[in-house]
Amino acid sequence: MSQLTGSQIILACLIKEEVSTVFGYPGGAIMPLYDALYQAPIHHILTVHEQNAAHAADGYARSSGKVGVCISTSGPGATNLITGLATAYLDSIPIVAITGQVATPLLGRDSFQEIDITGLSMPITKHNFLVHDIKELAKTVHRAFAIARSGRPGPVLIDVPRDILTGTTEYTDDTLPYTLPPNYPPKDPSAIRAAIDALLEARRPAILVGGGVKIAKAQSAVRHFAAKHQLPILTTLMGLDALPHDHLNLGLTGMHGSQAANKTAAQADVLLAIGTRFSDRTTSNPEMYSMKKTIIHLDGDPSEMGKNVDTHIPISGDIIESLRAIDTELICLPEQETGWWTLNQADEPTEEGLTPHYIMETISHGKRPATTWVADVGQNQMWAAQYLRLQRGDRWLTSGGLGTMGYAVPAALGAKSSEPNRPVVVIVGDGGFKMTGMELLTAVHENLPYTVIILKNNVLGMVRQWQTLFFDKHYSATTLPAFDFAGFVRSCGATAHEVNTKEGFSAAYEQARTSRTVNVIIADIGSDETVKPMTAPNQSVDEFVLI
Ligand SMILES: Cc1ncc(C[n+]2csc(CCOP(=O)(O)OP(=O)(O)O)c2C)c(N)n1
């Protein structure tokens, strides 16, 4: 039993939770915690901006499978975390954010740097706490970790007033890290029976894989099920790295999914959807999506059942168990219609000049180590999703739900720090890079050598694509001012490569791949490349405006 300050108690709890790296930015209210960190066996990575500390914690969590931790001061420090927490919330990523708060007697008085961050973050955290009593602090920290990682993971915020950080108490807490039991409804054998019957009657069955498959660690269960019954697989943006590309995996479906994948989604008569929330980017028009098919929905989160599409057979619970229950009674599926789905052609790029297709193919095809791909948002993200050939062991990190431009460079910081021996490659547009590219400085300072590929088209490409298609080519606010990317990159201490040919790109990537420093390839791809195909908004998922 010993007397510890609140700050020391927080650190003792982090150590018990096996936290070795945290991301953050100091300031007045949180200074006592930083003072305790000075001596602690925890590596603190100082980002350039609090938003990026949250993205880095998110990237750390996605690659390590552990809870990411970010720290900020009160007021502006805390509000700067919001975008990062919202990004993690919509993609179900476990984070614990610790924010300093003004001292308890100053609460509610518009004190200097006081903001109601528990109120502000309520809708974008799984849960949050304002600590009123130092005696509750240790339990609160462990509870925050438990909530963040249990069930459907998500961010949890702990707001700690300054006097709680500096106060002392006897630290007697013997709580060990724990997870909460899943919140599943009772098993429903009739739903399993209905799923089996539907699959037995199916003529055109298919599987839709979402990010929930990774949360449930059900990747190999799904792969075996698909292989046993020879079912085509479609993936959402979040499920892209759940299964490697093989002869059954048609890859991305939805707004920028391939024609093959979207036709399969539209024509399937039974869709076994696993770990997905059926986002509007995946389904286009939800009524049309579910109209002519039976949807069996397996998910760990009961609140997803019937939320976005009419689910005919909802089965919430442990995905692996549910799949096993279906599979044990399904020795083999009856004859299916033949030739109703086809695999995408993995085309070799034949276009003239340096194209996104060529870039994705060059960096991902062939024999290479398992890699973490971190894509930003916009056209760059969709080209990466369409053309990267993900292999077994690859990770795919991207802001799927919130679509946060600027996610990639700081998230890669977190990913690389959690797995320093694994190649990490960022794909980002020139707009998104400028939002958070200052974190290159942090990557250089922390000696976290990853590769950034900026697809430089001098425009906010994805918005411009919509202007071309739906706004009479009124290019309002989408042309970017000139910027010396190479000069900026070098000023951060990283290596810059400016390329505008296929040969130039390949040579630069080869250098970057084998380099021990942060490398940025500024790839000039011209302003007029579009992301194809593209489905018509709010129509059937196989109606295209661009092919
Ligand atoms: C923080 C944020 N602001 C605005 C948007 C809206 N938005 C989506 S894509 C896009 C354009 C992205 O441009 P760029 O980063 O250059 O990538 P490109 O589409 O050209 O590959 C914008 C502005 C967003 N997703 N996130």
The ligand as a MOL file (V3000), in Angstrom:
LIG
                    3D

  0  0  0     0  0            999 V3000
M  V30 BEGIN CTAB
M  V30 COUNTS 26 27 0 0 0
M  V30 BEGIN ATOM
M  V30 1 C -11.6380 16.4020 -43.0560 0
M  V30 2 C -12.3840 16.2870 -44.3270 0
M  V30 3 N -12.7720 17.3960 -44.9850 0
M  V30 4 C -13.4460 17.2940 -46.1580 0
M  V30 5 C -13.7500 16.0660 -46.6790 0
M  V30 6 C -14.5240 15.9490 -47.9790 0
M  V30 7 N -13.6990 15.3100 -49.0130 0 CHG=1
M  V30 8 C -13.7880 14.0050 -49.3140 0
M  V30 9 S -12.7120 13.5280 -50.4840 0
M  V30 10 C -12.1100 15.0770 -50.6400 0
M  V30 11 C -11.0210 15.3880 -51.6240 0
M  V30 12 C -9.7380 14.7750 -51.2330 0
M  V30 13 O -8.7110 15.3750 -51.9770 0
M  V30 14 P -7.2500 14.8220 -51.9170 0
M  V30 15 O -6.8200 14.6370 -50.5250 0
M  V30 16 O -6.3760 15.6480 -52.7720 0
M  V30 17 O -7.4190 13.3630 -52.5260 0
M  V30 18 P -7.9140 12.8860 -53.9850 0
M  V30 19 O -9.3950 12.7110 -53.9220 0
M  V30 20 O -7.4950 13.9190 -54.9720 0
M  V30 21 O -7.2180 11.5780 -54.1630 0
M  V30 22 C -12.7570 15.9570 -49.7810 0
M  V30 23 C -12.5010 17.4130 -49.6890 0
M  V30 24 C -13.3580 14.9370 -45.9360 0
M  V30 25 N -13.6440 13.7010 -46.3350 0
M  V30 26 N -12.6620 15.0720 -44.7890 0
M  V30 END ATOM
M  V30 BEGIN BOND
M  V30 1 1 1 2
M  V30 2 1 2 3
M  V30 3 2 2 26
M  V30 4 2 3 4
M  V30 5 1 4 5
M  V30 6 1 5 6
M  V30 7 2 5 24
M  V30 8 1 6 7
M  V30 9 2 7 8
M  V30 10 1 7 22
M  V30 11 1 8 9
M  V30 12 1 9 10
M  V30 13 1 10 11
M  V30 14 2 10 22
M  V30 15 1 11 12
M  V30 16 1 12 13
M  V30 17 1 13 14
M  V30 18 2 14 15
M  V30 19 1 14 16
M  V30 20 1 14 17
M  V30 21 1 17 18
M  V30 22 2 18 19
M  V30 23 1 18 20
M  V30 24 1 18 21
M  V30 25 1 22 23
M  V30 26 1 24 25
M  V30 27 1 24 26
M  V30 END BOND
M  V30 END CTAB
M  END
